[in-house]
Amino acid sequence: MAKTRAQKEQIIEALKDKLSRAKALVFADYKGLTMKQLSDLRVKLSEQNAEFTITKNNLLKLALPTSDFRLPTSEFDGPTATLFAYDDEISPIKVLVKALKDAALGKVKAGFLGTESLDEARITQLASLPTKDELRGQTVGVLVAPLQGMVSVLQGNLRNLVYALSEIQKQRGGV
């Protein structure tokens, strides 16, 4: 059933709101994905505080000019789904790229990180980066390593003192 003009205006307003809140935006060709695959992808993305929606290209073209995102209209050929990442920018992109790769269907068209325009190669490159939590873990590991070494060295001196005292006790006939 065709949507009325009022319904389309509501969709455009909702898109404008999503665009204003999004930190990252990715346009993807979802052609070939089953409803189950799309549903599973949406669930995984909602856990990342992201949203994956399928919207008519014309409505998306009408909503984009009101945002900071500028994308050539040539990117809107064929079916287009949009990923809106609201908190972490990279994790939802990783989930989307992995899902498309696992299904061996669909592809990433273009996107934005902040207001920087991204092409397919750059989005794939971003998807290979570690997540914020992985980077935090690596940073903590780098910061803790010298401290662990220092503790080991200091414990070594105490351990050697205990060994020396134990040997002296044995030489003097103690237990």
N, CA, C and O atoms as a DFTB+ gen file, in Angstrom:
700 C
 N C O
     1  1       0.839      -1.178       0.000
     2  2       0.000       0.000       0.000
     3  2       0.885       1.243       0.000
     4  3       1.848       1.328       0.762
     5  1       0.560       2.184      -0.840
     6  2       1.348       3.406      -0.964
     7  2       1.190       4.278       0.277
     8  3       0.124       4.338       0.890
     9  1       2.266       4.941       0.622
    10  2       2.244       5.816       1.783
    11  2       1.709       7.181       1.368
    12  3       1.935       7.651       0.252
    13  1       0.996       7.799       2.297
    14  2       0.474       9.133       2.032
    15  2       1.593      10.155       2.215
    16  3       2.651       9.846       2.763
    17  1       1.348      11.348       1.757
    18  2       2.337      12.421       1.879
    19  2       2.669      12.684       3.352
    20  3       3.829      12.916       3.696
    21  1       1.663      12.649       4.212
    22  2       1.885      12.884       5.648
    23  2       2.778      11.795       6.239
    24  3       3.654      12.092       7.052
    25  1       2.567      10.536       5.842
    26  2       3.403       9.443       6.339
    27  2       4.851       9.621       5.876
    28  3       5.793       9.380       6.632
    29  1       5.006      10.043       4.633
    30  2       6.349      10.256       4.102
    31  2       7.045      11.408       4.841
    32  3       8.245      11.342       5.107
    33  1       6.299      12.446       5.166
    34  2       6.874      13.565       5.903
    35  2       7.301      13.132       7.304
    36  3       8.319      13.597       7.818
    37  1       6.522      12.241       7.919
    38  2       6.893      11.711       9.233
    39  2       8.181      10.883       9.134
    40  3       9.049      10.971      10.003
    41  1       8.296      10.097       8.091
    42  2       9.507       9.289       7.883
    43  2      10.719      10.193       7.687
    44  3      11.792       9.925       8.227
    45  1      10.548      11.260       6.916
    46  2      11.650      12.202       6.678
    47  2      12.067      12.866       7.983
    48  3      13.260      13.021       8.240
    49  1      11.107      13.259       8.808
    50  2      11.423      13.874      10.104
    51  2      12.166      12.888      11.004
    52  3      13.122      13.263      11.683
    53  1      11.726      11.621      11.009
    54  2      12.414      10.592      11.802
    55  2      13.843      10.402      11.295
    56  3      14.770      10.249      12.090
    57  1      14.018      10.413       9.980
    58  2      15.367      10.289       9.406
    59  2      16.243      11.482       9.788
    60  3      17.422      11.311      10.099
    61  1      15.676      12.678       9.767
    62  2      16.431      13.865      10.158
    63  2      16.898      13.758      11.604
    64  3      18.024      14.135      11.928
    65  1      16.030      13.245      12.470
    66  2      16.385      13.059      13.876
    67  2      17.522      12.048      14.011
    68  3      18.487      12.282      14.739
    69  1      17.403      10.933      13.311
    70  2      18.452       9.906      13.360
    71  2      19.776      10.457      12.836
    72  3      20.834      10.195      13.407
    73  1      19.711      11.218      11.749
    74  2      20.927      11.799      11.175
    75  2      21.580      12.786      12.138
    76  3      22.806      12.871      12.202
    77  1      20.780      13.522      12.878
    78  2      21.345      14.508      13.809
    79  2      22.015      13.827      15.000
    80  3      22.948      14.386      15.577
    81  1      21.554      12.619      15.385
    82  2      22.126      11.914      16.531
    83  2      23.285      10.991      16.157
    84  3      24.067      10.603      17.026
    85  1      23.404      10.639      14.892
    86  2      24.382       9.627      14.470
    87  2      25.808      10.171      14.477
    88  3      26.070      11.278      14.006
    89  1      26.735       9.359      15.027
    90  2      28.156       9.686      14.989
    91  2      28.804       9.074      13.757
    92  3      29.801       9.586      13.249
    93  1      28.234       7.984      13.285
    94  2      28.716       7.338      12.063
    95  2      27.509       6.875      11.266
    96  3      26.449       6.580      11.819
    97  1      27.693       6.819       9.964
    98  2      26.602       6.490       9.056
    99  2      27.186       5.630       7.937
   100  3      28.220       5.971       7.363
   101  1      26.521       4.512       7.630
   102  2      26.998       3.649       6.551
   103  2      25.810       3.254       5.686
   104  3      24.762       2.848       6.189
   105  1      25.993       3.381       4.385
   106  2      24.973       2.961       3.429
   107  2      25.410       1.626       2.840
   108  3      26.555       1.467       2.417
   109  1      24.488       0.674       2.819
   110  2      24.838      -0.664       2.345
   111  2      23.777      -1.189       1.393
   112  3      22.602      -0.835       1.490
   113  1      24.208      -2.034       0.479
   114  2      23.306      -2.760      -0.412
   115  2      22.979      -4.060       0.306
   116  3      23.869      -4.883       0.521
   117  1      21.749      -4.257       0.673
   118  2      21.343      -5.424       1.455
   119  2      20.735      -6.516       0.579
   120  3      20.239      -7.517       1.097
   121  1      20.768      -6.335      -0.731
   122  2      20.107      -7.243      -1.657
   123  2      20.624      -8.676      -1.464
   124  3      21.832      -8.914      -1.463
   125  1      19.709      -9.608      -1.306
   126  2      20.066     -11.010      -1.148
   127  2      19.975     -11.501       0.282
   128  3      19.890     -12.708       0.510
   129  1      19.990     -10.591       1.259
   130  2      19.885     -11.006       2.656
   131  2      18.456     -11.418       2.965
   132  3      17.506     -10.773       2.520
   133  1      18.305     -12.485       3.723
   134  2      16.977     -12.952       4.110
   135  2      16.461     -12.110       5.266
   136  3      17.218     -11.369       5.893
   137  1      15.183     -12.226       5.539
   138  2      14.592     -11.488       6.662
   139  2      15.222     -11.931       7.981
   140  3      15.426     -11.109       8.875
   141  1      15.529     -13.217       8.108
   142  2      16.170     -13.723       9.339
   143  2      17.551     -13.091       9.512
   144  3      17.905     -12.664      10.611
   145  1      18.334     -13.029       8.430
   146  2      19.657     -12.413       8.507
   147  2      19.557     -10.936       8.856
   148  3      20.335     -10.430       9.666
   149  1      18.596     -10.241       8.242
   150  2      18.398      -8.819       8.561
   151  2      17.969      -8.641      10.012
   152  3      18.438      -7.731      10.696
   153  1      17.091      -9.496      10.472
   154  2      16.615      -9.418      11.855
   155  2      17.754      -9.675      12.839
   156  3      17.899      -8.954      13.826
   157  1      18.561     -10.702      12.572
   158  2      19.705     -10.996      13.442
   159  2      20.692      -9.836      13.462
   160  3      21.233      -9.481      14.509
   161  1      20.918      -9.251      12.291
   162  2      21.823      -8.104      12.193
   163  2      21.293      -6.926      13.002
   164  3      22.052      -6.262      13.707
   165  1      20.012      -6.669      12.902
   166  2      19.413      -5.564      13.660
   167  2      19.544      -5.775      15.158
   168  3      19.801      -4.824      15.897
   169  1      19.368      -7.021      15.619
   170  2      19.494      -7.323      17.047
   171  2      20.934      -7.064      17.500
   172  3      21.157      -6.425      18.528
   173  1      21.905      -7.557      16.736
   174  2      23.321      -7.345      17.088
   175  2      23.656      -5.857      17.113
   176  3      24.382      -5.394      17.993
   177  1      23.129      -5.116      16.152
   178  2      23.418      -3.686      16.098
   179  2      22.719      -2.918      17.219
   180  3      23.262      -1.935      17.723
   181  1      21.534      -3.349      17.611
   182  2      20.846      -2.656      18.708
   183  2      21.621      -2.817      20.014
   184  3      21.570      -1.942      20.878
   185  1      22.346      -3.948      20.164
   186  2      23.194      -4.143      21.344
   187  2      24.353      -3.143      21.350
   188  3      24.896      -2.827      22.408
   189  1      24.726      -2.651      20.182
   190  2      25.813      -1.678      20.036
   191  2      25.283      -0.237      20.031
   192  3      26.032       0.698      19.752
   193  1      24.016      -0.063      20.334
   194  2      23.328       1.227      20.268
   195  2      23.432       1.807      18.857
   196  3      23.833       2.953      18.651
   197  1      23.055       0.970      17.906
   198  2      23.028       1.368      16.503
   199  2      21.727       0.872      15.897
   200  3      21.020       0.046      16.474
   201  1      21.437       1.395      14.728
   202  2      20.168       1.070      14.080
   203  2      20.427       0.809      12.600
   204  3      21.214       1.515      11.970
   205  1      19.764      -0.207      12.047
   206  2      19.907      -0.556      10.642
   207  2      18.523      -0.504      10.026
   208  3      17.670      -1.342      10.320
   209  1      18.303       0.486       9.167
   210  2      16.968       0.670       8.605
   211  2      17.016       0.649       7.080
   212  3      18.014       1.007       6.453
   213  1      15.906       0.219       6.521
   214  2      15.739       0.228       5.069
   215  2      14.730       1.323       4.764
   216  3      13.601       1.300       5.255
   217  1      15.142       2.266       3.960
   218  2      14.304       3.422       3.644
   219  2      14.367       3.679       2.152
   220  3      15.382       3.419       1.505
   221  1      13.300       4.179       1.625
   222  2      13.310       4.544       0.207
   223  2      14.399       5.576      -0.052
   224  3      14.587       6.515       0.722
   225  1      15.108       5.381      -1.155
   226  2      16.216       6.268      -1.497
   227  2      15.777       7.717      -1.626
   228  3      16.497       8.623      -1.205
   229  1      14.599       7.946      -2.205
   230  2      14.127       9.326      -2.378
   231  2      13.905      10.017      -1.039
   232  3      14.218      11.199      -0.896
   233  1      13.369       9.296      -0.058
   234  2      13.139       9.896       1.260
   235  2      14.476      10.204       1.936
   236  3      14.628      11.229       2.601
   237  1      15.436       9.303       1.755
   238  2      16.765       9.526       2.324
   239  2      17.436      10.731       1.663
   240  3      18.097      11.520       2.339
   241  1      17.273      10.874       0.370
   242  2      17.835      12.023      -0.352
   243  2      17.233      13.337       0.144
   244  3      17.912      14.363       0.177
   245  1      15.949      13.298       0.531
   246  2      15.299      14.514       1.035
   247  2      15.762      14.851       2.450
   248  3      15.804      16.025       2.818
   249  1      16.108      13.845       3.247
   250  2      16.518      14.082       4.630
   251  2      17.991      14.481       4.737
   252  3      18.350      15.253       5.627
   253  1      18.843      13.975       3.859
   254  2      20.288      14.233       3.953
   255  2      20.689      15.704       3.862
   256  3      21.555      16.125       4.629
   257  1      20.117      16.501       2.978
   258  2      20.575      17.898       2.874
   259  2      20.405      18.714       4.156
   260  3      21.084      19.726       4.330
   261  1      19.526      18.301       5.043
   262  2      19.333      19.044       6.287
   263  2      20.370      18.669       7.337
   264  3      20.421      19.286       8.401
   265  1      21.200      17.664       7.053
   266  2      22.216      17.219       8.004
   267  2      23.591      17.697       7.557
   268  3      23.725      18.398       6.553
   269  1      24.621      17.302       8.327
   270  2      26.003      17.657       7.992
   271  2      26.593      16.717       6.946
   272  3      27.707      16.941       6.472
   273  1      25.863      15.679       6.587
   274  2      26.371      14.670       5.669
   275  2      26.084      15.078       4.228
   276  3      24.955      15.432       3.887
   277  1      27.108      15.026       3.389
   278  2      26.964      15.330       1.967
   279  2      27.436      14.131       1.170
   280  3      28.614      13.775       1.207
   281  1      26.530      13.516       0.458
   282  2      26.847      12.306      -0.301
   283  2      26.312      12.445      -1.711
   284  3      25.180      12.891      -1.896
   285  1      27.100      12.073      -2.714
   286  2      26.597      12.126      -4.087
   287  2      25.397      11.200      -4.254
   288  3      25.365      10.110      -3.684
   289  1      24.435      11.627      -5.016
   290  2      23.227      10.827      -5.197
   291  2      23.492       9.550      -5.979
   292  3      22.639       8.663      -6.011
   293  1      24.665       9.436      -6.613
   294  2      24.988       8.211      -7.340
   295  2      25.116       7.022      -6.397
   296  3      24.999       5.877      -6.833
   297  1      25.353       7.271      -5.122
   298  2      25.467       6.191      -4.142
   299  2      24.112       5.561      -3.835
   300  3      24.054       4.506      -3.204
   301  1      23.045       6.178      -4.260
   302  2      21.716       5.677      -3.949
   303  2      21.100       4.906      -5.105
   304  3      19.891       4.977      -5.323
   305  1      21.904       4.184      -5.834
   306  2      21.377       3.322      -6.894
   307  2      21.077       1.960      -6.291
   308  3      21.911       1.394      -5.584
   309  1      19.908       1.439      -6.563
   310  2      19.535       0.126      -6.049
   311  2      19.088       0.187      -4.602
   312  3      19.010       1.269      -4.019
   313  1      18.794      -0.970      -4.017
   314  2      18.318      -1.002      -2.633
   315  2      19.403      -0.516      -1.668
   316  3      20.566      -0.907      -1.767
   317  1      18.999       0.333      -0.747
   318  2      19.951       0.904       0.198
   319  2      19.397       0.788       1.619
   320  3      18.255       1.151       1.898
   321  1      20.244       0.272       2.496
   322  2      19.929       0.248       3.924
   323  2      20.929       1.168       4.607
   324  3      22.051       1.335       4.129
   325  1      20.529       1.759       5.714
   326  2      21.375       2.728       6.402
   327  2      21.656       2.280       7.820
   328  3      20.749       1.906       8.564
   329  1      22.929       2.324       8.181
   330  2      23.357       2.044       9.548
   331  2      23.583       3.378      10.243
   332  3      24.362       4.208       9.774
   333  1      22.899       3.577      11.363
   334  2      23.085       4.764      12.187
   335  2      23.779       4.307      13.467
   336  3      23.201       3.538      14.235
   337  1      25.014       4.767      13.712
   338  2      25.760       4.430      14.925
   339  2      25.699       5.619      15.865
   340  3      26.152       6.710      15.518
   341  1      25.143       5.420      17.051
   342  2      24.908       6.536      17.957
   343  2      25.987       6.721      19.016
   344  3      26.266       7.859      19.394
   345  1      26.608       5.645      19.512
   346  2      27.634       5.783      20.559
   347  2      29.018       5.508      19.987
   348  3      29.724       6.421      19.557
   349  1      29.387       4.243      19.990
   350  2      30.671       3.836      19.438
   351  2      30.565       3.844      17.920
   352  3      29.612       3.308      17.354
   353  1      31.537       4.448      17.271
   354  2      31.462       4.569      15.817
   355  2      31.917       3.299      15.105
   356  3      31.360       2.945      14.066
   357  1      32.917       2.611      15.643
   358  2      33.563       1.517      14.932
   359  2      32.861       0.176      15.149
   360  3      32.709      -0.588      14.196
   361  1      32.436      -0.125      16.354
   362  2      31.843      -1.443      16.643
   363  2      30.653      -1.786      15.742
   364  3      30.610      -2.898      15.215
   365  1      29.695      -0.891      15.542
   366  2      28.593      -1.228      14.640
   367  2      29.041      -1.461      13.199
   368  3      28.486      -2.309      12.500
   369  1      30.044      -0.708      12.762
   370  2      30.563      -0.902      11.407
   371  2      31.185      -2.284      11.294
   372  3      31.014      -2.968      10.285
   373  1      31.915      -2.700      12.342
   374  2      32.512      -4.040      12.357
   375  2      31.430      -5.111      12.256
   376  3      31.572      -6.070      11.497
   377  1      30.353      -4.950      13.017
   378  2      29.259      -5.921      13.004
   379  2      28.632      -5.996      11.617
   380  3      28.385      -7.089      11.107
   381  1      28.374      -4.853      11.009
   382  2      27.752      -4.814       9.679
   383  2      28.647      -5.466       8.629
   384  3      28.183      -6.307       7.859
   385  1      29.916      -5.089       8.590
   386  2      30.832      -5.637       7.587
   387  2      30.991      -7.143       7.776
   388  3      31.032      -7.893       6.801
   389  1      31.081      -7.584       9.033
   390  2      31.212      -9.024       9.300
   391  2      29.962      -9.776       8.849
   392  3      30.069     -10.849       8.255
   393  1      28.782      -9.227       9.123
   394  2      27.536      -9.885       8.732
   395  2      27.425      -9.990       7.217
   396  3      27.015     -11.027       6.695
   397  1      27.787      -8.929       6.512
   398  2      27.730      -8.957       5.043
   399  2      28.763      -9.933       4.482
   400  3      28.505     -10.620       3.494
   401  1      29.936      -9.990       5.120
   402  2      30.977     -10.908       4.661
   403  2      30.567     -12.357       4.925
   404  3      30.753     -13.218       4.065
   405  1      30.011     -12.633       6.103
   406  2      29.578     -13.991       6.448
   407  2      28.484     -14.485       5.516
   408  3      28.470     -15.653       5.129
   409  1      27.567     -13.594       5.157
   410  2      26.460     -13.966       4.277
   411  2      26.908     -14.034       2.820
   412  3      26.220     -14.617       1.982
   413  1      28.067     -13.438       2.519
   414  2      28.578     -13.358       1.146
   415  2      27.554     -12.705       0.215
   416  3      27.493     -13.004      -0.978
   417  1      26.760     -11.816       0.785
   418  2      25.744     -11.073       0.031
   419  2      25.807      -9.616       0.452
   420  3      26.281      -9.294       1.542
   421  1      25.335      -8.753      -0.403
   422  2      25.299      -7.332      -0.082
   423  2      26.700      -6.761      -0.012
   424  3      27.689      -7.492      -0.052
   425  1      26.769      -5.445       0.093
   426  2      28.062      -4.784       0.216
   427  2      27.867      -3.387       0.771
   428  3      26.783      -2.809       0.695
   429  1      28.916      -2.874       1.315
   430  2      28.919      -1.512       1.828
   431  2      29.115      -0.578       0.648
   432  3      29.964      -0.821      -0.209
   433  1      28.327       0.491       0.603
   434  2      28.437       1.448      -0.499
   435  2      29.320       2.637      -0.122
   436  3      30.322       2.914      -0.781
   437  1      28.942       3.321       0.930
   438  2      29.653       4.529       1.363
   439  2      29.216       4.841       2.782
   440  3      28.374       4.141       3.344
   441  1      29.779       5.881       3.359
   442  2      29.373       6.238       4.709
   443  2      30.074       7.482       5.204
   444  3      30.748       8.186       4.453
   445  1      29.895       7.734       6.491
   446  2      30.487       8.892       7.147
   447  2      30.958       8.498       8.537
   448  3      30.296       7.731       9.236
   449  1      32.094       9.023       8.926
   450  2      32.570       8.940      10.299
   451  2      32.677      10.383      10.750
   452  3      33.556      11.117      10.299
   453  1      31.783      10.790      11.639
   454  2      31.649      12.217      11.920
   455  2      31.080      12.850      10.672
   456  3      30.008      12.460      10.209
   457  1      31.780      13.817      10.126
   458  2      31.341      14.422       8.862
   459  2      32.272      14.050       7.718
   460  3      32.103      14.531       6.597
   461  1      33.266      13.184       7.997
   462  2      34.207      12.748       6.960
   463  2      33.570      11.666       6.097
   464  3      33.077      10.662       6.610
   465  1      33.584      11.873       4.809
   466  2      33.010      10.917       3.869
   467  2      33.935       9.713       3.728
   468  3      35.156       9.861       3.671
   469  1      33.342       8.518       3.671
   470  2      34.106       7.277       3.574
   471  2      33.650       6.481       2.359
   472  3      32.459       6.424       2.053
   473  1      34.598       5.875       1.679
   474  2      34.245       4.982       0.580
   475  2      34.268       3.537       1.093
   476  3      34.559       3.291       2.264
   477  1      33.965       2.605       0.223
   478  2      33.871       1.191       0.619
   479  2      35.189       0.677       1.204
   480  3      35.180      -0.026       2.215
   481  1      36.312       1.017       0.587
   482  2      37.616       0.542       1.061
   483  2      37.935       1.084       2.452
   484  3      38.452       0.359       3.302
   485  1      37.630       2.343       2.679
   486  2      37.913       2.964       3.991
   487  2      37.027       2.360       5.076
   488  3      37.481       2.170       6.204
   489  1      35.776       2.057       4.755
   490  2      34.870       1.447       5.733
   491  2      35.370       0.044       6.090
   492  3      35.354      -0.343       7.259
   493  1      35.808      -0.709       5.095
   494  2      36.351      -2.043       5.349
   495  2      37.606      -1.950       6.203
   496  3      37.828      -2.786       7.078
   497  1      38.423      -0.941       5.954
   498  2      39.628      -0.725       6.745
   499  2      39.257      -0.395       8.198
   500  3      39.880      -0.908       9.127
   501  1      38.260       0.448       8.392
   502  2      37.804       0.785       9.750
   503  2      37.283      -0.446      10.481
   504  3      37.473      -0.591      11.688
   505  1      36.624      -1.332       9.735
   506  2      36.065      -2.538      10.348
   507  2      37.155      -3.472      10.854
   508  3      36.896      -4.320      11.708
   509  1      38.373      -3.325      10.335
   510  2      39.464      -4.197      10.783
   511  2      40.181      -3.636      12.018
   512  3      41.020      -4.322      12.603
   513  1      39.865      -2.417      12.415
   514  2      40.480      -1.828      13.602
   515  2      39.951      -2.479      14.871
   516  3      38.821      -2.966      14.886
   517  1      40.753      -2.498      15.945
   518  2      40.244      -3.024      17.212
   519  2      39.179      -2.090      17.798
   520  3      39.163      -0.892      17.512
   521  1      38.302      -2.651      18.612
   522  2      37.250      -1.852      19.249
   523  2      37.853      -0.999      20.366
   524  3      39.022      -1.159      20.716
   525  1      37.057      -0.106      20.915
   526  2      37.519       0.746      22.013
   527  2      37.951      -0.098      23.209
   528  3      38.975       0.187      23.830
   529  1      37.175      -1.143      23.539
   530  2      37.513      -1.982      24.682
   531  2      38.823      -2.731      24.448
   532  3      39.631      -2.868      25.366
   533  1      39.039      -3.218      23.222
   534  2      40.299      -3.894      22.912
   535  2      41.470      -2.929      23.028
   536  3      42.518      -3.289      23.564
   537  1      41.301      -1.702      22.529
   538  2      42.359      -0.696      22.633
   539  2      42.640      -0.333      24.087
   540  3      43.794      -0.146      24.472
   541  1      41.591      -0.236      24.888
   542  2      41.776       0.053      26.313
   543  2      42.560      -1.070      26.981
   544  3      43.458      -0.813      27.784
   545  1      42.223      -2.313      26.652
   546  2      42.934      -3.464      27.209
   547  2      44.402      -3.457      26.819
   548  3      45.270      -3.734      27.647
   549  1      44.683      -3.141      25.560
   550  2      46.072      -3.077      25.110
   551  2      46.827      -1.968      25.832
   552  3      47.985      -2.143      26.211
   553  1      46.168      -0.826      26.020
   554  2      46.800       0.292      26.710
   555  2      47.105      -0.064      28.158
   556  3      48.192       0.228      28.656
   557  1      46.159      -0.688      28.827
   558  2      46.380      -1.104      30.214
   559  2      47.533      -2.100      30.272
   560  3      48.368      -2.024      31.174
   561  1      47.589      -3.031      29.324
   562  2      48.679      -4.001      29.290
   563  2      50.031      -3.328      29.138
   564  3      50.992      -3.714      29.803
   565  1      50.119      -2.329      28.275
   566  2      51.376      -1.603      28.061
   567  2      51.757      -0.828      29.323
   568  3      52.933      -0.760      29.680
   569  1      50.760      -0.242      29.999
   570  2      51.050       0.531      31.205
   571  2      51.434      -0.359      32.380
   572  3      52.254       0.035      33.209
   573  1      50.857      -1.550      32.462
   574  2      51.088      -2.444      33.596
   575  2      52.397      -3.211      33.459
   576  3      52.997      -3.568      34.473
   577  1      52.860      -3.477      32.244
   578  2      54.055      -4.301      32.028
   579  2      55.283      -3.788      32.790
   580  3      55.939      -4.597      33.445
   581  1      55.634      -2.502      32.747
   582  2      56.801      -2.048      33.521
   583  2      56.603      -2.213      35.029
   584  3      57.549      -2.523      35.754
   585  1      55.387      -2.009      35.489
   586  2      55.116      -2.176      36.918
   587  2      55.270      -3.631      37.336
   588  3      55.799      -3.917      38.410
   589  1      54.814      -4.546      36.498
   590  2      54.970      -5.964      36.801
   591  2      56.445      -6.344      36.842
   592  3      56.865      -7.124      37.696
   593  1      57.232      -5.790      35.918
   594  2      58.673      -6.049      35.916
   595  2      59.331      -5.541      37.181
   596  3      60.189      -6.213      37.753
   597  1      58.928      -4.345      37.626
   598  2      59.496      -3.764      38.839
   599  2      59.141      -4.615      40.062
   600  3      59.995      -4.863      40.914
   601  1      57.907      -5.053      40.150
   602  2      57.478      -5.903      41.260
   603  2      58.280      -7.199      41.268
   604  3      58.698      -7.665      42.328
   605  1      58.492      -7.776      40.103
   606  2      59.262      -9.018      39.998
   607  2      60.695      -8.814      40.469
   608  3      61.233      -9.655      41.190
   609  1      61.323      -7.704      40.071
   610  2      62.695      -7.414      40.487
   611  2      62.762      -7.214      42.002
   612  3      63.657      -7.743      42.660
   613  1      61.826      -6.461      42.547
   614  2      61.822      -6.221      43.997
   615  2      61.552      -7.510      44.767
   616  3      62.151      -7.734      45.818
   617  1      60.671      -8.349      44.267
   618  2      60.405      -9.630      44.924
   619  2      61.635     -10.534      44.839
   620  3      61.896     -11.319      45.750
   621  1      62.389     -10.421      43.744
   622  2      63.591     -11.236      43.578
   623  2      64.603     -10.963      44.685
   624  3      65.209     -11.898      45.208
   625  1      64.794      -9.705      45.046
   626  2      65.723      -9.362      46.129
   627  2      65.253      -9.952      47.451
   628  3      66.059     -10.496      48.205
   629  1      63.967      -9.852      47.739
   630  2      63.432     -10.428      48.980
   631  2      63.569     -11.947      48.969
   632  3      63.917     -12.558      49.980
   633  1      63.291     -12.548      47.814
   634  2      63.379     -13.998      47.680
   635  2      64.831     -14.459      47.919
   636  3      65.057     -15.457      48.603
   637  1      65.805     -13.738      47.360
   638  2      67.211     -14.075      47.553
   639  2      67.624     -13.935      49.020
   640  3      68.407     -14.738      49.529
   641  1      67.098     -12.920      49.690
   642  2      67.385     -12.744      51.120
   643  2      66.849     -13.924      51.917
   644  3      67.531     -14.428      52.809
   645  1      65.650     -14.367      51.612
   646  2      65.053     -15.514      52.309
   647  2      65.882     -16.762      52.056
   648  3      66.121     -17.535      52.983
   649  1      66.325     -16.975      50.830
   650  2      67.168     -18.142      50.510
   651  2      68.484     -18.081      51.295
   652  3      68.935     -19.086      51.844
   653  1      69.084     -16.908      51.341
   654  2      70.358     -16.754      52.059
   655  2      70.171     -17.041      53.539
   656  3      70.974     -17.758      54.136
   657  1      69.124     -16.491      54.139
   658  2      68.857     -16.736      55.561
   659  2      68.557     -18.215      55.822
   660  3      68.949     -18.759      56.855
   661  1      67.863     -18.857      54.888
   662  2      67.558     -20.279      55.020
   663  2      68.838     -21.109      54.980
   664  3      68.973     -22.063      55.747
   665  1      69.776     -20.767      54.106
   666  2      71.054     -21.492      54.026
   667  2      71.875     -21.294      55.294
   668  3      72.490     -22.238      55.789
   669  1      71.890     -20.088      55.815
   670  2      72.622     -19.810      57.058
   671  2      72.034     -20.618      58.194
   672  3      72.777     -21.155      59.016
   673  1      70.718     -20.718      58.260
   674  2      70.049     -21.497      59.300
   675  2      70.431     -22.964      59.181
   676  3      70.688     -23.607      60.199
   677  1      70.476     -23.515      57.968
   678  2      70.852     -24.917      57.754
   679  2      72.287     -25.165      58.164
   680  3      72.585     -26.211      58.739
   681  1      73.206     -24.211      57.878
   682  2      74.627     -24.360      58.232
   683  2      74.825     -24.354      59.748
   684  3      75.745     -24.998      60.252
   685  1      74.002     -23.662      60.452
   686  2      74.136     -23.555      61.916
   687  2      73.391     -24.684      62.611
   688  3      73.342     -24.735      63.840
   689  1      72.815     -25.582      61.835
   690  2      72.178     -26.770      62.426
   691  2      70.701     -26.598      62.736
   692  3      70.137     -27.404      63.476
   693  1      70.074     -25.596      62.206
   694  2      68.636     -25.417      62.412
   695  2      67.836     -26.253      61.435
   696  3      68.386     -26.814      60.487
   697  1      66.581     -26.332      61.660
   698  2      65.708     -27.110      60.805
   699  2      65.336     -26.404      59.562
   700  3      64.597     -26.947      58.741
